[in-house]
């Protein structure tokens, strides 16, 4: 199933480009790169040879989807083990 705006939160995020556009930590706003890892509570973005761990619950992300376009996602919608989130129906 291709990644779309409607089903992005139920897909694997590793390998997608993402940017932090909102966060309770102002130093994280503007951090962007490829998603290199994901845990229940965090997303790791790799950029310029570095990796930055971003907490999901207090961040807002813009994620580029492979078919073109971008999706703005509240990080709280991504909280949970990736393998369980992928299985969600809604």
C-alpha positions as CSV (number, residue, x, y, z in Angstrom):
1,X,0.0,0.0,0.0
2,X,1.5,3.4,-1.0
3,X,2.0,6.0,1.6
4,X,-0.6,8.8,1.4
5,X,-1.6,11.7,3.6
6,X,-4.4,9.7,5.0
7,X,-2.4,6.6,6.0
8,X,1.0,8.1,6.8
9,X,0.7,7.4,10.6
10,X,0.2,3.7,9.9
11,X,3.3,3.3,7.9
12,X,7.0,2.8,8.5
13,X,8.7,6.2,8.8
14,X,12.3,5.1,8.6
15,X,13.9,6.5,5.4
16,X,11.4,9.4,5.0
17,X,12.5,13.0,5.1
18,X,11.1,15.0,8.1
19,X,11.4,18.4,9.7
20,X,10.4,19.6,13.2
21,X,8.1,22.6,12.7
22,X,6.9,22.8,16.3
23,X,8.2,21.7,19.6
24,X,8.2,22.7,23.3
25,X,12.0,22.8,22.9
26,X,12.7,25.7,20.6
27,X,16.2,24.3,19.8
28,X,14.6,21.4,17.9
29,X,12.5,23.6,15.6
30,X,14.0,23.5,12.1
31,X,15.9,20.2,12.6
32,X,15.4,18.1,9.5
33,X,16.8,15.0,7.9
34,X,16.0,11.4,7.2
35,X,14.2,9.3,9.8
36,X,17.0,6.9,10.8
37,X,15.3,5.2,13.8
38,X,12.1,5.3,15.7
39,X,11.1,4.1,19.2
40,X,7.9,4.3,21.1
41,X,8.6,7.9,22.3
42,X,11.2,9.3,19.8
43,X,12.2,9.8,16.2
44,X,15.9,10.0,15.3
45,X,16.6,12.4,12.4
46,X,20.0,12.0,10.6
47,X,21.4,15.2,9.0
48,X,24.9,16.3,8.1
49,X,26.3,13.0,9.5
50,X,24.7,13.5,12.9
51,X,21.7,12.0,14.5
52,X,19.3,14.0,16.6
53,X,16.7,12.3,18.9
54,X,13.3,14.1,18.8
55,X,10.6,13.3,21.4
56,X,7.3,12.6,19.5
57,X,4.8,13.8,22.1
58,X,5.8,17.4,22.2
59,X,6.7,17.9,18.6
60,X,5.0,18.7,15.2
61,X,6.6,17.2,12.1
62,X,6.3,17.8,8.4
63,X,7.1,14.6,6.6
64,X,7.7,14.2,2.9
65,X,5.8,11.3,1.3
66,X,7.4,9.3,-1.6
67,X,4.6,10.1,-4.0
68,X,5.2,13.8,-3.6
69,X,3.9,16.3,-1.1
70,X,4.2,16.9,2.6
71,X,2.1,15.9,5.6
72,X,2.0,17.9,8.8
73,X,1.7,15.4,11.7
74,X,1.3,16.0,15.5
75,X,3.9,13.9,17.1
76,X,1.4,12.7,19.7
77,X,-0.4,10.8,16.9
78,X,2.9,8.8,16.3
79,X,3.5,7.9,20.0
80,X,3.5,4.1,20.4
81,X,5.7,1.2,19.3
82,X,6.1,1.5,15.6
83,X,5.1,-2.1,15.0
84,X,1.9,-1.6,16.9
85,X,1.1,1.8,15.2
86,X,1.5,0.2,11.8
87,X,-1.2,-2.4,12.7
88,X,-3.8,0.3,13.7
89,X,-7.0,0.3,11.6
90,X,-7.7,4.1,12.0
